[in-house]
Amino acid sequence: MMIPLDFSIQVKEEWVDYNQHMNDAVYAKVFSQAGYEMMLGLGISREKLEQHEYTYFTLETHLCYLKEALLGEVLHLEWQLIDYDSKRLHVFLKMMNANGEPIATSEQMIIGVDSRTRKSAPFPEEFLSLIEQAWSEHQHMIKPEQVGKVIGIKRQK
């Protein structure tokens, strides 16, 4: 089971497009906000980032749209740490509606960055310790089916 985030959000009118559902660009915004909450949940706050002169950037993201998110729906998010090393996190976030049905997923590669040089750098020891604690809970979880998914048109031979 994935780890719930202390983050829910309601689909706003300005997010709805001509198809009468949440615009695809908004999913990325919501997942970005959820990623911030995920880091807070790990114990990596803005204050701690500033203290260590450190930050993180998203290197890559892969969104899968599974079901429409409609005006007024409340969205809940969960996350899972898929893997990590000394300066990267491979994470997976899932967005669900109030019925617990998956709406969308976001697979992300996040890299730690020295704020002074703006170059990748190993996580400060304090952060690495927090990540290792999360990993001890996540390493035995089943990987979601969207992890590592490749975009392509399947051709029949």
Rosetta constraint file for C-alpha pairs under 8 A:
AtomPair CA 1 CA 141 HARMONIC 6.80 0.50
AtomPair CA 1 CA 142 HARMONIC 7.90 0.50
AtomPair CA 2 CA 78 HARMONIC 5.85 0.50
AtomPair CA 2 CA 79 HARMONIC 5.57 0.50
AtomPair CA 2 CA 80 HARMONIC 5.47 0.50
AtomPair CA 2 CA 141 HARMONIC 7.72 0.50
AtomPair CA 3 CA 78 HARMONIC 5.27 0.50
AtomPair CA 3 CA 79 HARMONIC 5.27 0.50
AtomPair CA 3 CA 80 HARMONIC 6.23 0.50
AtomPair CA 4 CA 77 HARMONIC 6.20 0.50
AtomPair CA 4 CA 78 HARMONIC 4.17 0.50
AtomPair CA 4 CA 79 HARMONIC 6.45 0.50
AtomPair CA 5 CA 34 HARMONIC 7.48 0.50
AtomPair CA 5 CA 37 HARMONIC 6.95 0.50
AtomPair CA 5 CA 38 HARMONIC 6.50 0.50
AtomPair CA 5 CA 41 HARMONIC 7.52 0.50
AtomPair CA 5 CA 76 HARMONIC 7.69 0.50
AtomPair CA 5 CA 77 HARMONIC 5.71 0.50
AtomPair CA 5 CA 78 HARMONIC 5.27 0.50
AtomPair CA 5 CA 79 HARMONIC 6.99 0.50
AtomPair CA 6 CA 37 HARMONIC 7.23 0.50
AtomPair CA 7 CA 34 HARMONIC 6.65 0.50
AtomPair CA 7 CA 37 HARMONIC 6.93 0.50
AtomPair CA 7 CA 76 HARMONIC 6.52 0.50
AtomPair CA 7 CA 77 HARMONIC 6.50 0.50
AtomPair CA 8 CA 74 HARMONIC 6.71 0.50
AtomPair CA 8 CA 75 HARMONIC 5.47 0.50
AtomPair CA 8 CA 76 HARMONIC 4.63 0.50
AtomPair CA 8 CA 77 HARMONIC 6.62 0.50
AtomPair CA 9 CA 74 HARMONIC 5.58 0.50
AtomPair CA 9 CA 75 HARMONIC 5.28 0.50
AtomPair CA 9 CA 76 HARMONIC 6.85 0.50
AtomPair CA 10 CA 71 HARMONIC 7.93 0.50
AtomPair CA 10 CA 72 HARMONIC 5.71 0.50
AtomPair CA 10 CA 73 HARMONIC 5.50 0.50
AtomPair CA 10 CA 74 HARMONIC 4.22 0.50
AtomPair CA 10 CA 75 HARMONIC 5.98 0.50
AtomPair CA 11 CA 15 HARMONIC 6.66 0.50
AtomPair CA 11 CA 16 HARMONIC 7.73 0.50
AtomPair CA 11 CA 22 HARMONIC 7.01 0.50
AtomPair CA 11 CA 69 HARMONIC 7.24 0.50
AtomPair CA 11 CA 70 HARMONIC 6.65 0.50
AtomPair CA 11 CA 71 HARMONIC 5.15 0.50
AtomPair CA 11 CA 72 HARMONIC 4.97 0.50
AtomPair CA 11 CA 73 HARMONIC 5.47 0.50
AtomPair CA 11 CA 74 HARMONIC 6.43 0.50
AtomPair CA 11 CA 75 HARMONIC 7.45 0.50
AtomPair CA 12 CA 16 HARMONIC 7.01 0.50
AtomPair CA 12 CA 71 HARMONIC 6.08 0.50
AtomPair CA 12 CA 72 HARMONIC 6.30 0.50
AtomPair CA 13 CA 71 HARMONIC 6.14 0.50
AtomPair CA 13 CA 72 HARMONIC 7.73 0.50
AtomPair CA 15 CA 21 HARMONIC 7.94 0.50
AtomPair CA 15 CA 22 HARMONIC 5.39 0.50
AtomPair CA 15 CA 23 HARMONIC 5.92 0.50
AtomPair CA 15 CA 26 HARMONIC 6.43 0.50
AtomPair CA 16 CA 20 HARMONIC 5.66 0.50
AtomPair CA 16 CA 21 HARMONIC 5.00 0.50
AtomPair CA 16 CA 22 HARMONIC 4.39 0.50
AtomPair CA 16 CA 23 HARMONIC 5.62 0.50
AtomPair CA 16 CA 70 HARMONIC 7.45 0.50
AtomPair CA 16 CA 71 HARMONIC 6.53 0.50
AtomPair CA 17 CA 21 HARMONIC 5.93 0.50
AtomPair CA 17 CA 22 HARMONIC 6.20 0.50
AtomPair CA 17 CA 23 HARMONIC 5.34 0.50
AtomPair CA 20 CA 70 HARMONIC 6.95 0.50
AtomPair CA 20 CA 71 HARMONIC 7.58 0.50
AtomPair CA 21 CA 68 HARMONIC 6.04 0.50
AtomPair CA 21 CA 69 HARMONIC 5.61 0.50
AtomPair CA 21 CA 70 HARMONIC 4.73 0.50
AtomPair CA 21 CA 71 HARMONIC 6.55 0.50
AtomPair CA 22 CA 26 HARMONIC 6.73 0.50
AtomPair CA 22 CA 27 HARMONIC 7.53 0.50
AtomPair CA 22 CA 68 HARMONIC 7.11 0.50
AtomPair CA 22 CA 69 HARMONIC 5.43 0.50
AtomPair CA 22 CA 70 HARMONIC 6.06 0.50
AtomPair CA 22 CA 71 HARMONIC 7.16 0.50
AtomPair CA 23 CA 27 HARMONIC 7.17 0.50
AtomPair CA 24 CA 28 HARMONIC 7.30 0.50
AtomPair CA 25 CA 29 HARMONIC 6.75 0.50
AtomPair CA 26 CA 30 HARMONIC 6.16 0.50
AtomPair CA 27 CA 31 HARMONIC 6.08 0.50
AtomPair CA 27 CA 104 HARMONIC 7.84 0.50
AtomPair CA 28 CA 32 HARMONIC 6.01 0.50
AtomPair CA 28 CA 63 HARMONIC 7.66 0.50
AtomPair CA 29 CA 33 HARMONIC 6.32 0.50
AtomPair CA 30 CA 34 HARMONIC 6.13 0.50
AtomPair CA 31 CA 35 HARMONIC 6.01 0.50
AtomPair CA 31 CA 93 HARMONIC 7.31 0.50
AtomPair CA 31 CA 106 HARMONIC 6.91 0.50
AtomPair CA 32 CA 36 HARMONIC 6.49 0.50
AtomPair CA 33 CA 37 HARMONIC 6.48 0.50
AtomPair CA 34 CA 38 HARMONIC 6.06 0.50
AtomPair CA 34 CA 77 HARMONIC 7.06 0.50
AtomPair CA 35 CA 39 HARMONIC 6.32 0.50
AtomPair CA 35 CA 93 HARMONIC 7.96 0.50
AtomPair CA 36 CA 40 HARMONIC 6.37 0.50
AtomPair CA 37 CA 41 HARMONIC 6.08 0.50
AtomPair CA 38 CA 42 HARMONIC 6.35 0.50
AtomPair CA 38 CA 79 HARMONIC 7.35 0.50
AtomPair CA 39 CA 43 HARMONIC 6.46 0.50
AtomPair CA 39 CA 44 HARMONIC 5.28 0.50
AtomPair CA 39 CA 45 HARMONIC 7.02 0.50
AtomPair CA 40 CA 44 HARMONIC 5.04 0.50
AtomPair CA 40 CA 45 HARMONIC 5.21 0.50
AtomPair CA 42 CA 130 HARMONIC 6.13 0.50
AtomPair CA 42 CA 131 HARMONIC 6.88 0.50
AtomPair CA 42 CA 134 HARMONIC 7.20 0.50
AtomPair CA 43 CA 127 HARMONIC 7.83 0.50
AtomPair CA 43 CA 130 HARMONIC 6.78 0.50
AtomPair CA 44 CA 48 HARMONIC 6.19 0.50
AtomPair CA 44 CA 49 HARMONIC 6.83 0.50
AtomPair CA 44 CA 127 HARMONIC 6.71 0.50
AtomPair CA 45 CA 49 HARMONIC 6.20 0.50
AtomPair CA 46 CA 50 HARMONIC 6.20 0.50
AtomPair CA 47 CA 51 HARMONIC 6.10 0.50
AtomPair CA 48 CA 52 HARMONIC 6.24 0.50
AtomPair CA 49 CA 53 HARMONIC 5.92 0.50
AtomPair CA 49 CA 54 HARMONIC 5.03 0.50
AtomPair CA 49 CA 55 HARMONIC 5.73 0.50
AtomPair CA 50 CA 54 HARMONIC 6.31 0.50
AtomPair CA 50 CA 55 HARMONIC 7.82 0.50
AtomPair CA 52 CA 124 HARMONIC 7.21 0.50
AtomPair CA 53 CA 114 HARMONIC 6.32 0.50
AtomPair CA 53 CA 115 HARMONIC 5.18 0.50
AtomPair CA 53 CA 116 HARMONIC 6.70 0.50
AtomPair CA 54 CA 112 HARMONIC 7.28 0.50
AtomPair CA 54 CA 113 HARMONIC 5.76 0.50
AtomPair CA 54 CA 114 HARMONIC 4.67 0.50
AtomPair CA 54 CA 115 HARMONIC 4.76 0.50
AtomPair CA 54 CA 116 HARMONIC 7.81 0.50
AtomPair CA 55 CA 112 HARMONIC 5.97 0.50
AtomPair CA 55 CA 113 HARMONIC 5.16 0.50
AtomPair CA 55 CA 114 HARMONIC 6.40 0.50
AtomPair CA 55 CA 115 HARMONIC 5.95 0.50
AtomPair CA 56 CA 110 HARMONIC 6.57 0.50
AtomPair CA 56 CA 111 HARMONIC 5.44 0.50
AtomPair CA 56 CA 112 HARMONIC 4.35 0.50
AtomPair CA 56 CA 113 HARMONIC 5.25 0.50
AtomPair CA 57 CA 110 HARMONIC 5.65 0.50
AtomPair CA 57 CA 111 HARMONIC 5.44 0.50
AtomPair CA 57 CA 112 HARMONIC 6.60 0.50
AtomPair CA 57 CA 113 HARMONIC 7.06 0.50
AtomPair CA 58 CA 108 HARMONIC 6.90 0.50
AtomPair CA 58 CA 109 HARMONIC 5.95 0.50
AtomPair CA 58 CA 110 HARMONIC 4.41 0.50
AtomPair CA 58 CA 111 HARMONIC 6.33 0.50
AtomPair CA 59 CA 108 HARMONIC 7.45 0.50
AtomPair CA 59 CA 109 HARMONIC 5.44 0.50
AtomPair CA 59 CA 110 HARMONIC 5.59 0.50
AtomPair CA 59 CA 111 HARMONIC 6.56 0.50
AtomPair CA 60 CA 108 HARMONIC 5.61 0.50
AtomPair CA 60 CA 109 HARMONIC 5.23 0.50
AtomPair CA 60 CA 110 HARMONIC 7.35 0.50
AtomPair CA 61 CA 106 HARMONIC 6.48 0.50
AtomPair CA 61 CA 107 HARMONIC 5.51 0.50
AtomPair CA 61 CA 108 HARMONIC 4.39 0.50
AtomPair CA 61 CA 109 HARMONIC 6.53 0.50
AtomPair CA 62 CA 105 HARMONIC 7.99 0.50
AtomPair CA 62 CA 106 HARMONIC 5.49 0.50
AtomPair CA 62 CA 107 HARMONIC 5.10 0.50
AtomPair CA 62 CA 108 HARMONIC 6.55 0.50
AtomPair CA 63 CA 104 HARMONIC 7.07 0.50
AtomPair CA 63 CA 105 HARMONIC 5.64 0.50
AtomPair CA 63 CA 106 HARMONIC 4.54 0.50
AtomPair CA 63 CA 107 HARMONIC 6.60 0.50
AtomPair CA 64 CA 104 HARMONIC 5.44 0.50
AtomPair CA 64 CA 105 HARMONIC 5.19 0.50
AtomPair CA 64 CA 106 HARMONIC 6.54 0.50
AtomPair CA 64 CA 146 HARMONIC 7.64 0.50
AtomPair CA 65 CA 103 HARMONIC 6.45 0.50
AtomPair CA 65 CA 104 HARMONIC 4.53 0.50
AtomPair CA 65 CA 105 HARMONIC 6.80 0.50
AtomPair CA 66 CA 102 HARMONIC 6.60 0.50
AtomPair CA 66 CA 103 HARMONIC 5.05 0.50
AtomPair CA 66 CA 104 HARMONIC 5.10 0.50
AtomPair CA 66 CA 105 HARMONIC 7.79 0.50
AtomPair CA 67 CA 102 HARMONIC 6.97 0.50
AtomPair CA 67 CA 103 HARMONIC 4.57 0.50
AtomPair CA 67 CA 104 HARMONIC 6.77 0.50
AtomPair CA 68 CA 103 HARMONIC 6.41 0.50
AtomPair CA 69 CA 73 HARMONIC 6.64 0.50
AtomPair CA 69 CA 97 HARMONIC 7.61 0.50
AtomPair CA 69 CA 103 HARMONIC 6.59 0.50
AtomPair CA 73 CA 97 HARMONIC 6.79 0.50
AtomPair CA 73 CA 98 HARMONIC 7.36 0.50
AtomPair CA 74 CA 97 HARMONIC 6.09 0.50
AtomPair CA 74 CA 98 HARMONIC 6.03 0.50
AtomPair CA 75 CA 95 HARMONIC 6.36 0.50
AtomPair CA 75 CA 96 HARMONIC 5.53 0.50
AtomPair CA 75 CA 97 HARMONIC 4.87 0.50
AtomPair CA 75 CA 98 HARMONIC 6.53 0.50
AtomPair CA 76 CA 95 HARMONIC 5.72 0.50
AtomPair CA 76 CA 96 HARMONIC 5.21 0.50
AtomPair CA 76 CA 97 HARMONIC 6.28 0.50
AtomPair CA 76 CA 98 HARMONIC 7.19 0.50
AtomPair CA 77 CA 93 HARMONIC 6.83 0.50
AtomPair CA 77 CA 94 HARMONIC 5.53 0.50
AtomPair CA 77 CA 95 HARMONIC 4.58 0.50
AtomPair CA 77 CA 96 HARMONIC 6.20 0.50
AtomPair CA 78 CA 93 HARMONIC 5.64 0.50
AtomPair CA 78 CA 94 HARMONIC 5.24 0.50
AtomPair CA 78 CA 95 HARMONIC 6.71 0.50
AtomPair CA 79 CA 91 HARMONIC 7.09 0.50
AtomPair CA 79 CA 92 HARMONIC 5.53 0.50
AtomPair CA 79 CA 93 HARMONIC 4.29 0.50
AtomPair CA 79 CA 94 HARMONIC 6.20 0.50
AtomPair CA 80 CA 91 HARMONIC 5.79 0.50
AtomPair CA 80 CA 92 HARMONIC 5.21 0.50
AtomPair CA 80 CA 93 HARMONIC 6.51 0.50
AtomPair CA 80 CA 138 HARMONIC 6.52 0.50
AtomPair CA 81 CA 89 HARMONIC 7.27 0.50
AtomPair CA 81 CA 90 HARMONIC 6.23 0.50
AtomPair CA 81 CA 91 HARMONIC 4.63 0.50
AtomPair CA 81 CA 92 HARMONIC 6.46 0.50
AtomPair CA 81 CA 134 HARMONIC 7.40 0.50
AtomPair CA 81 CA 135 HARMONIC 6.61 0.50
AtomPair CA 81 CA 138 HARMONIC 5.99 0.50
AtomPair CA 81 CA 139 HARMONIC 7.58 0.50
AtomPair CA 82 CA 89 HARMONIC 7.82 0.50
AtomPair CA 82 CA 90 HARMONIC 5.37 0.50
AtomPair CA 82 CA 91 HARMONIC 5.33 0.50
AtomPair CA 82 CA 92 HARMONIC 6.74 0.50
AtomPair CA 82 CA 138 HARMONIC 7.34 0.50
AtomPair CA 82 CA 139 HARMONIC 7.16 0.50
AtomPair CA 82 CA 143 HARMONIC 7.12 0.50
AtomPair CA 83 CA 89 HARMONIC 6.16 0.50
AtomPair CA 83 CA 90 HARMONIC 5.05 0.50
AtomPair CA 83 CA 91 HARMONIC 7.11 0.50
AtomPair CA 83 CA 135 HARMONIC 7.71 0.50
AtomPair CA 83 CA 139 HARMONIC 7.74 0.50
AtomPair CA 84 CA 88 HARMONIC 5.47 0.50
AtomPair CA 84 CA 89 HARMONIC 4.48 0.50
AtomPair CA 84 CA 90 HARMONIC 5.88 0.50
AtomPair CA 85 CA 89 HARMONIC 6.81 0.50
AtomPair CA 86 CA 122 HARMONIC 5.14 0.50
AtomPair CA 86 CA 123 HARMONIC 6.04 0.50
AtomPair CA 86 CA 128 HARMONIC 7.33 0.50
AtomPair CA 87 CA 111 HARMONIC 5.72 0.50
AtomPair CA 87 CA 112 HARMONIC 5.11 0.50
AtomPair CA 87 CA 120 HARMONIC 7.26 0.50
AtomPair CA 87 CA 121 HARMONIC 6.09 0.50
AtomPair CA 87 CA 122 HARMONIC 4.36 0.50
AtomPair CA 87 CA 123 HARMONIC 5.29 0.50
AtomPair CA 88 CA 109 HARMONIC 6.86 0.50
AtomPair CA 88 CA 110 HARMONIC 5.51 0.50
AtomPair CA 88 CA 111 HARMONIC 4.44 0.50
AtomPair CA 88 CA 112 HARMONIC 6.18 0.50
AtomPair CA 89 CA 108 HARMONIC 7.96 0.50
AtomPair CA 89 CA 109 HARMONIC 5.76 0.50
AtomPair CA 89 CA 110 HARMONIC 5.05 0.50
AtomPair CA 89 CA 111 HARMONIC 6.45 0.50
AtomPair CA 90 CA 107 HARMONIC 7.47 0.50
AtomPair CA 90 CA 108 HARMONIC 5.82 0.50
AtomPair CA 90 CA 109 HARMONIC 4.68 0.50
AtomPair CA 90 CA 110 HARMONIC 6.45 0.50
AtomPair CA 91 CA 107 HARMONIC 5.89 0.50
AtomPair CA 91 CA 108 HARMONIC 5.29 0.50
AtomPair CA 91 CA 109 HARMONIC 6.47 0.50
AtomPair CA 91 CA 110 HARMONIC 7.75 0.50
AtomPair CA 92 CA 105 HARMONIC 7.21 0.50
AtomPair CA 92 CA 106 HARMONIC 5.78 0.50
AtomPair CA 92 CA 107 HARMONIC 4.45 0.50
AtomPair CA 92 CA 108 HARMONIC 6.24 0.50
AtomPair CA 92 CA 147 HARMONIC 7.42 0.50
AtomPair CA 93 CA 105 HARMONIC 5.60 0.50
AtomPair CA 93 CA 106 HARMONIC 5.11 0.50
AtomPair CA 93 CA 107 HARMONIC 6.37 0.50
AtomPair CA 94 CA 102 HARMONIC 6.85 0.50
AtomPair CA 94 CA 103 HARMONIC 7.67 0.50
AtomPair CA 94 CA 104 HARMONIC 6.05 0.50
AtomPair CA 94 CA 105 HARMONIC 4.46 0.50
AtomPair CA 94 CA 106 HARMONIC 6.50 0.50
AtomPair CA 95 CA 102 HARMONIC 5.87 0.50
AtomPair CA 95 CA 103 HARMONIC 5.42 0.50
AtomPair CA 95 CA 104 HARMONIC 5.19 0.50
AtomPair CA 95 CA 105 HARMONIC 6.05 0.50
AtomPair CA 96 CA 100 HARMONIC 5.29 0.50
AtomPair CA 96 CA 101 HARMONIC 5.22 0.50
AtomPair CA 96 CA 102 HARMONIC 4.36 0.50
AtomPair CA 96 CA 103 HARMONIC 5.02 0.50
AtomPair CA 96 CA 104 HARMONIC 7.12 0.50
AtomPair CA 97 CA 101 HARMONIC 5.53 0.50
AtomPair CA 97 CA 102 HARMONIC 6.67 0.50
AtomPair CA 97 CA 103 HARMONIC 6.46 0.50
AtomPair CA 105 CA 146 HARMONIC 7.61 0.50
AtomPair CA 107 CA 146 HARMONIC 7.90 0.50
AtomPair CA 107 CA 147 HARMONIC 6.56 0.50
AtomPair CA 111 CA 120 HARMONIC 6.66 0.50
AtomPair CA 112 CA 120 HARMONIC 5.62 0.50
AtomPair CA 112 CA 121 HARMONIC 5.75 0.50
AtomPair CA 112 CA 122 HARMONIC 6.40 0.50
AtomPair CA 112 CA 123 HARMONIC 6.03 0.50
AtomPair CA 113 CA 118 HARMONIC 5.98 0.50
AtomPair CA 113 CA 119 HARMONIC 5.39 0.50
AtomPair CA 113 CA 120 HARMONIC 4.22 0.50
AtomPair CA 113 CA 121 HARMONIC 5.11 0.50
AtomPair CA 113 CA 122 HARMONIC 7.63 0.50
AtomPair CA 114 CA 118 HARMONIC 5.46 0.50
AtomPair CA 114 CA 119 HARMONIC 5.73 0.50
AtomPair CA 114 CA 120 HARMONIC 6.15 0.50
AtomPair CA 114 CA 121 HARMONIC 5.61 0.50
AtomPair CA 115 CA 119 HARMONIC 7.63 0.50
AtomPair CA 123 CA 127 HARMONIC 5.89 0.50
AtomPair CA 123 CA 128 HARMONIC 5.66 0.50
AtomPair CA 124 CA 128 HARMONIC 6.22 0.50
AtomPair CA 125 CA 129 HARMONIC 6.10 0.50
AtomPair CA 126 CA 130 HARMONIC 6.55 0.50
AtomPair CA 127 CA 131 HARMONIC 6.18 0.50
AtomPair CA 128 CA 132 HARMONIC 6.04 0.50
AtomPair CA 129 CA 133 HARMONIC 6.31 0.50
AtomPair CA 130 CA 134 HARMONIC 6.46 0.50
AtomPair CA 131 CA 135 HARMONIC 6.11 0.50
AtomPair CA 132 CA 136 HARMONIC 6.22 0.50
AtomPair CA 133 CA 137 HARMONIC 6.92 0.50
AtomPair CA 134 CA 138 HARMONIC 6.20 0.50
AtomPair CA 135 CA 139 HARMONIC 5.40 0.50
AtomPair CA 137 CA 141 HARMONIC 7.98 0.50
AtomPair CA 143 CA 147 HARMONIC 6.69 0.50
AtomPair CA 145 CA 149 HARMONIC 7.70 0.50
